[in-house]
Amino acid sequence: MPAETIMRGGEQRGAGFGLRPLAPEIGVEITGLDLSLPLAPEAFAGVEAAFVKNSVLLARGQTLSEDAQVAFAIQFGALAQNVNRHGGESQRHPATMLISNVREDGKLIGALPDGEMLFHSDQCYVETPCMAAMLYGMEIPSHGGETIFANMHRAFETLPEDLRRAVEGRKAMNIFEYADAGGYGAAAIDLFKELPAGSRHYAHPIVRTHPVTGRKALYVNRGMTLFIEGMERTASDALLRRIFDHQEQPAFQYSHVWRRGDLIMWDNRCTLHARADFPGDQRRMLRRVTLLGQKPV
Ligand code: SIN
Protein backbone atom coordinates (compact mmCIF):
# COMPACT_ATOMS: atom_id res chain seq x y z
CA MET A 1 0.00 0.00 0.00
CA PRO A 2 1.71 3.27 -1.05
CA ALA A 3 2.09 5.91 1.64
CA GLU A 4 0.17 8.46 -0.42
CA THR A 5 -3.06 6.45 -0.30
CA ILE A 6 -4.99 8.40 2.31
CA MET A 7 -7.26 6.66 4.83
CA ARG A 8 -10.25 8.55 6.16
CA GLY A 9 -12.73 7.00 8.57
CA GLY A 10 -11.71 3.51 7.39
CA GLU A 11 -12.12 4.46 3.73
CA GLN A 12 -9.40 4.89 1.14
CA ARG A 13 -9.60 8.20 -0.59
CA GLY A 14 -7.33 6.85 -3.28
CA ALA A 15 -5.36 10.09 -3.62
CA GLY A 16 -2.42 8.12 -4.90
CA PHE A 17 -4.07 5.66 -7.23
CA GLY A 18 -2.55 5.38 -10.65
CA LEU A 19 -3.69 4.11 -14.04
CA ARG A 20 -1.56 2.26 -16.58
CA PRO A 21 -2.89 1.07 -19.96
CA LEU A 22 -2.70 -2.70 -20.50
CA ALA A 23 -2.94 -2.73 -24.30
CA PRO A 24 -3.58 -0.11 -27.01
CA GLU A 25 -7.31 -0.83 -27.35
CA ILE A 26 -8.43 -2.34 -24.05
CA GLY A 27 -7.69 -2.51 -20.35
CA VAL A 28 -6.16 -0.47 -17.58
CA GLU A 29 -4.26 -1.38 -14.42
CA ILE A 30 -5.07 0.52 -11.26
CA THR A 31 -2.24 0.83 -8.78
CA GLY A 32 -2.08 2.08 -5.22
CA LEU A 33 -5.40 0.74 -3.96
CA ASP A 34 -6.10 -2.06 -1.50
CA LEU A 35 -9.40 -3.43 -2.75
CA SER A 36 -10.08 -5.24 0.51
CA LEU A 37 -10.83 -1.83 2.07
CA PRO A 38 -13.86 0.30 1.25
CA LEU A 39 -13.26 3.05 -1.29
CA ALA A 40 -14.36 6.60 -0.52
CA PRO A 41 -16.95 7.86 -3.03
CA GLU A 42 -14.47 9.97 -4.99
CA ALA A 43 -11.98 7.09 -5.24
CA PHE A 44 -14.73 4.71 -6.34
CA ALA A 45 -15.94 7.23 -8.95
CA GLY A 46 -12.42 7.25 -10.41
CA VAL A 47 -12.22 3.46 -10.48
CA GLU A 48 -15.67 3.14 -12.05
CA ALA A 49 -14.88 5.74 -14.70
CA ALA A 50 -11.64 3.92 -15.56
CA PHE A 51 -13.58 0.66 -15.82
CA VAL A 52 -16.26 2.05 -18.14
CA LYS A 53 -13.69 3.80 -20.32
CA ASN A 54 -11.25 0.89 -20.64
CA SER A 55 -13.65 -2.11 -20.34
CA VAL A 56 -11.12 -4.21 -18.38
CA LEU A 57 -9.70 -3.28 -14.99
CA LEU A 58 -6.73 -5.00 -13.34
CA ALA A 59 -5.41 -4.63 -9.80
CA ARG A 60 -2.38 -6.71 -8.83
CA GLY A 61 -1.11 -7.82 -5.46
CA GLN A 62 -4.50 -7.99 -3.73
CA THR A 63 -5.44 -10.15 -0.75
CA LEU A 64 -9.16 -10.75 -1.00
CA SER A 65 -11.31 -13.05 1.08
CA GLU A 66 -14.59 -14.06 -0.50
CA ASP A 67 -16.38 -11.44 1.63
CA ALA A 68 -13.91 -8.75 0.60
CA GLN A 69 -14.27 -9.57 -3.09
CA VAL A 70 -18.06 -9.47 -2.79
CA ALA A 71 -17.87 -6.16 -0.90
CA PHE A 72 -15.68 -4.68 -3.66
CA ALA A 73 -18.04 -5.94 -6.36
CA ILE A 74 -21.20 -4.66 -4.76
CA GLN A 75 -19.95 -1.07 -5.04
CA PHE A 76 -20.59 -1.38 -8.81
CA GLY A 77 -24.19 -2.59 -8.47
CA ALA A 78 -26.35 -5.56 -7.56
CA LEU A 79 -24.79 -9.00 -7.67
CA ALA A 80 -26.06 -11.58 -10.15
CA GLN A 81 -26.80 -15.12 -9.20
CA ASN A 82 -24.55 -17.46 -11.09
CA VAL A 83 -26.33 -19.54 -13.65
CA ASN A 84 -24.05 -22.47 -12.78
CA ARG A 85 -23.23 -23.00 -9.12
CA HIS A 86 -20.52 -25.18 -7.73
CA GLY A 87 -19.33 -26.38 -4.39
CA GLY A 88 -16.53 -25.33 -2.08
CA GLU A 89 -16.63 -21.86 -0.59
CA SER A 90 -19.00 -20.64 -3.30
CA GLN A 91 -21.87 -22.11 -1.29
CA ARG A 92 -21.84 -18.94 0.80
CA HIS A 93 -22.55 -16.35 -1.86
CA PRO A 94 -24.82 -17.10 -4.80
CA ALA A 95 -22.83 -14.54 -6.80
CA THR A 96 -19.46 -16.26 -6.43
CA MET A 97 -18.14 -19.21 -8.36
CA LEU A 98 -14.86 -21.05 -8.26
CA ILE A 99 -13.21 -21.57 -11.62
CA SER A 100 -10.89 -24.46 -10.98
CA ASN A 101 -9.47 -27.73 -12.22
CA VAL A 102 -8.81 -28.88 -8.64
CA ARG A 103 -10.37 -32.20 -7.76
CA GLU A 104 -10.97 -33.33 -4.18
CA ASP A 105 -11.80 -36.99 -3.64
CA GLY A 106 -11.96 -37.24 -7.41
CA LYS A 107 -14.63 -34.54 -7.66
CA LEU A 108 -14.18 -31.10 -9.21
CA ILE A 109 -14.52 -28.29 -6.68
CA GLY A 110 -15.24 -25.63 -9.31
CA ALA A 111 -16.47 -24.89 -12.81
CA LEU A 112 -14.81 -24.48 -16.23
CA PRO A 113 -11.96 -26.72 -15.16
CA ASP A 114 -9.72 -27.67 -18.03
CA GLY A 115 -8.07 -26.33 -21.10
CA GLU A 116 -8.70 -23.74 -23.71
CA MET A 117 -11.96 -21.80 -23.99
CA LEU A 118 -13.16 -20.09 -27.15
CA PHE A 119 -14.13 -16.42 -27.16
CA HIS A 120 -17.48 -15.89 -25.48
CA SER A 121 -19.57 -13.42 -23.52
CA ASP A 122 -20.84 -14.54 -20.13
CA GLN A 123 -24.50 -15.54 -19.97
CA CYS A 124 -25.27 -14.40 -23.55
CA TYR A 125 -27.66 -17.37 -23.67
CA VAL A 126 -30.08 -15.86 -21.11
CA GLU A 127 -32.45 -12.90 -21.43
CA THR A 128 -30.54 -10.72 -18.95
CA PRO A 129 -26.82 -11.47 -19.12
CA CYS A 130 -24.51 -10.16 -16.42
CA MET A 131 -23.19 -6.60 -16.64
CA ALA A 132 -19.70 -7.47 -15.50
CA ALA A 133 -17.68 -10.21 -13.90
CA MET A 134 -14.42 -10.30 -11.99
CA LEU A 135 -11.86 -13.00 -11.32
CA TYR A 136 -9.45 -13.15 -8.42
CA GLY A 137 -6.32 -15.28 -8.89
CA MET A 138 -5.80 -17.79 -6.06
CA GLU A 139 -3.70 -20.57 -7.63
CA ILE A 140 -1.95 -20.08 -10.94
CA PRO A 141 -0.14 -22.65 -13.11
CA SER A 142 3.50 -22.02 -14.03
CA HIS A 143 2.53 -21.18 -17.60
CA GLY A 144 -0.50 -20.93 -19.86
CA GLY A 145 -4.08 -20.27 -18.76
CA GLU A 146 -3.99 -16.64 -19.86
CA THR A 147 -7.39 -14.96 -20.04
CA ILE A 148 -7.69 -12.97 -23.26
CA PHE A 149 -10.06 -10.02 -23.52
CA ALA A 150 -11.24 -8.38 -26.74
CA ASN A 151 -12.83 -4.96 -27.23
CA MET A 152 -16.17 -5.30 -29.04
CA HIS A 153 -16.67 -1.53 -29.41
CA ARG A 154 -13.58 -1.41 -31.60
CA ALA A 155 -14.66 -4.58 -33.39
CA PHE A 156 -17.97 -2.91 -34.28
CA GLU A 157 -16.42 0.43 -35.18
CA THR A 158 -13.98 -1.19 -37.60
CA LEU A 159 -16.45 -3.63 -39.16
CA PRO A 160 -16.27 -3.57 -42.99
CA GLU A 161 -19.24 -1.72 -44.45
CA ASP A 162 -20.83 -4.81 -46.06
CA LEU A 163 -20.73 -6.70 -42.75
CA ARG A 164 -22.18 -3.73 -40.92
CA ARG A 165 -25.09 -3.55 -43.36
CA ALA A 166 -25.60 -7.34 -43.21
CA VAL A 167 -26.01 -7.45 -39.43
CA GLU A 168 -27.99 -4.24 -38.99
CA GLY A 169 -31.21 -4.87 -37.04
CA ARG A 170 -30.60 -8.63 -36.86
CA LYS A 171 -30.53 -11.00 -33.89
CA ALA A 172 -28.40 -14.07 -33.30
CA MET A 173 -29.13 -17.17 -31.24
CA ASN A 174 -26.74 -17.99 -28.41
CA ILE A 175 -26.62 -21.25 -26.52
CA PHE A 176 -24.77 -22.52 -23.45
CA GLU A 177 -21.94 -24.97 -24.11
CA TYR A 178 -22.48 -24.98 -27.87
CA ALA A 179 -18.77 -25.37 -28.53
CA ASP A 180 -18.03 -27.61 -25.58
CA ALA A 181 -16.12 -30.76 -26.51
CA GLY A 182 -18.61 -32.90 -28.38
CA GLY A 183 -21.32 -30.43 -27.42
CA TYR A 184 -24.81 -30.99 -28.69
CA GLY A 185 -23.31 -32.23 -31.94
CA ALA A 186 -22.71 -35.52 -30.17
CA ALA A 187 -26.47 -35.86 -29.82
CA ALA A 188 -26.73 -35.53 -33.61
CA ILE A 189 -29.15 -32.63 -33.30
CA ASP A 190 -29.26 -30.13 -36.13
CA LEU A 191 -29.08 -26.99 -34.03
CA PHE A 192 -30.15 -24.84 -36.94
CA LYS A 193 -33.51 -26.60 -37.03
CA GLU A 194 -34.03 -27.65 -33.45
CA LEU A 195 -32.61 -26.46 -30.15
CA PRO A 196 -32.13 -29.20 -27.57
CA ALA A 197 -34.87 -29.48 -24.98
CA GLY A 198 -33.71 -28.00 -21.70
CA SER A 199 -30.84 -26.09 -23.30
CA ARG A 200 -30.30 -22.51 -22.26
CA HIS A 201 -30.52 -20.30 -25.34
CA TYR A 202 -31.59 -16.77 -26.22
CA ALA A 203 -31.54 -14.54 -29.30
CA HIS A 204 -30.00 -11.09 -28.78
CA PRO A 205 -29.25 -8.18 -31.12
CA ILE A 206 -25.95 -8.68 -32.97
CA VAL A 207 -25.10 -5.08 -32.24
CA ARG A 208 -25.89 -3.79 -28.77
CA THR A 209 -25.66 -0.32 -27.26
CA HIS A 210 -23.75 0.26 -24.05
CA PRO A 211 -26.27 1.65 -21.52
CA VAL A 212 -23.76 4.04 -19.93
CA THR A 213 -21.75 5.37 -22.87
CA GLY A 214 -24.16 4.85 -25.78
CA ARG A 215 -21.33 3.22 -27.78
CA LYS A 216 -22.23 0.25 -29.96
CA ALA A 217 -20.59 -3.15 -29.60
CA LEU A 218 -20.67 -6.45 -31.49
CA TYR A 219 -22.53 -9.05 -29.46
CA VAL A 220 -21.89 -12.45 -31.05
CA ASN A 221 -19.07 -14.89 -30.31
CA ARG A 222 -17.51 -18.07 -31.65
CA GLY A 223 -18.02 -19.99 -28.41
CA MET A 224 -21.78 -19.65 -28.03
CA THR A 225 -23.44 -18.04 -31.06
CA LEU A 226 -25.28 -20.57 -33.22
CA PHE A 227 -26.95 -18.72 -36.06
CA ILE A 228 -28.40 -15.47 -37.29
CA GLU A 229 -32.17 -15.42 -37.15
CA GLY A 230 -34.03 -15.18 -40.43
CA MET A 231 -31.10 -16.24 -42.64
CA GLU A 232 -30.39 -19.43 -44.54
CA ARG A 233 -27.92 -21.67 -42.79
CA THR A 234 -25.03 -21.34 -45.25
CA ALA A 235 -25.40 -17.57 -45.39
CA SER A 236 -25.60 -17.37 -41.59
CA ASP A 237 -22.54 -19.61 -41.11
CA ALA A 238 -20.49 -17.64 -43.63
CA LEU A 239 -21.44 -14.28 -42.15
CA LEU A 240 -20.74 -15.40 -38.59
CA ARG A 241 -17.35 -16.82 -39.58
CA ARG A 242 -16.35 -13.47 -41.07
CA ILE A 243 -17.53 -11.62 -37.97
CA PHE A 244 -15.72 -14.02 -35.62
CA ASP A 245 -12.47 -13.65 -37.57
CA HIS A 246 -12.83 -9.87 -37.52
CA GLN A 247 -13.67 -9.55 -33.82
CA GLU A 248 -10.82 -11.86 -32.70
CA GLN A 249 -8.04 -9.78 -34.24
CA PRO A 250 -5.10 -9.40 -31.83
CA ALA A 251 -5.29 -5.62 -32.28
CA PHE A 252 -8.46 -5.55 -30.13
CA GLN A 253 -7.04 -7.81 -27.40
CA TYR A 254 -5.29 -7.86 -24.06
CA SER A 255 -3.92 -11.21 -22.91
CA HIS A 256 -3.68 -11.44 -19.13
CA VAL A 257 -0.81 -13.46 -17.70
CA TRP A 258 -2.05 -14.39 -14.24
CA ARG A 259 -0.25 -13.92 -10.94
CA ARG A 260 -1.63 -14.87 -7.58
CA GLY A 261 -3.44 -11.86 -6.06
CA ASP A 262 -4.60 -10.40 -9.39
CA LEU A 263 -8.14 -9.07 -9.55
CA ILE A 264 -9.42 -8.52 -13.06
CA MET A 265 -12.88 -7.22 -13.94
CA TRP A 266 -14.43 -6.97 -17.38
CA ASP A 267 -17.38 -5.14 -18.84
CA ASN A 268 -19.48 -8.00 -20.20
CA ARG A 269 -21.54 -5.55 -22.30
CA CYS A 270 -18.70 -4.74 -24.67
CA THR A 271 -15.98 -7.39 -24.36
CA LEU A 272 -15.42 -11.03 -25.17
CA HIS A 273 -12.99 -13.26 -23.35
CA ALA A 274 -11.24 -16.56 -24.04
CA ARG A 275 -8.77 -18.78 -22.21
CA ALA A 276 -5.48 -20.27 -23.38
CA ASP A 277 -4.62 -23.89 -22.61
CA PHE A 278 -2.58 -24.73 -19.51
CA PRO A 279 -0.94 -27.85 -18.04
CA GLY A 280 -3.65 -30.18 -16.80
CA ASP A 281 -1.44 -31.47 -14.00
CA GLN A 282 -1.06 -28.04 -12.37
CA ARG A 283 -3.63 -26.42 -10.08
CA ARG A 284 -5.54 -23.36 -11.29
CA MET A 285 -8.10 -21.63 -9.08
CA LEU A 286 -9.83 -18.30 -9.61
CA ARG A 287 -12.81 -16.88 -7.72
CA ARG A 288 -15.44 -15.18 -9.83
CA VAL A 289 -18.08 -12.63 -8.79
CA THR A 290 -20.76 -11.57 -11.25
CA LEU A 291 -22.81 -8.35 -11.41
CA LEU A 292 -26.41 -8.08 -12.54
CA GLY A 293 -27.01 -6.71 -16.03
CA GLN A 294 -29.83 -5.46 -18.24
CA LYS A 295 -31.39 -6.98 -21.33
CA PRO A 296 -29.16 -6.03 -24.28
CA VAL A 297 -30.68 -3.52 -26.72
C1 SIN B 1 -14.38 -17.52 -17.77
O1 SIN B 1 -14.66 -17.60 -18.95
O2 SIN B 1 -15.11 -16.92 -16.98
C2 SIN B 1 -13.12 -18.18 -17.26
C3 SIN B 1 -11.88 -17.53 -17.73
C4 SIN B 1 -10.64 -18.20 -17.19
O3 SIN B 1 -10.70 -19.26 -16.58
O4 SIN B 1 -9.56 -17.63 -17.41
Residues whose N, C-alpha, C, O or C-beta is under 5 A from the ligand:
A	BS01	SIN	I99 G145 E146 T147 R275
